[in-house]
Amino acid sequence: MNERRRPFSGGWLRRRVGQLLKLDDTPHRIALAFGIGVWLAFFPILGIHTILGLLIAFLFRLNRPAILMGVGALGALYVGLFI
């Protein structure tokens, strides 16, 4: 009964959201980092979102996973608008 887990199954998403909720930071800073990540997802130069997110996270000591989840949440939608 050892099934291979699919990356886009409901359990995968539930684990990722659980990781975001269990981050070792205040809820305000997690929300701020996620919001900055979503804002960065709309940056007009494609391919630089992740680099900018990590740079901002290091400069302002924000939560890196929260910023990257914000960038990834809308990054695919943003790229889909160009296709």
Secondary structure as UniProt FT lines:
FT   TURN            7..8
FT   HELIX           10..21
FT   HELIX           27..41
FT   TURN            46..47
FT   HELIX           49..60
FT   HELIX           64..82
//
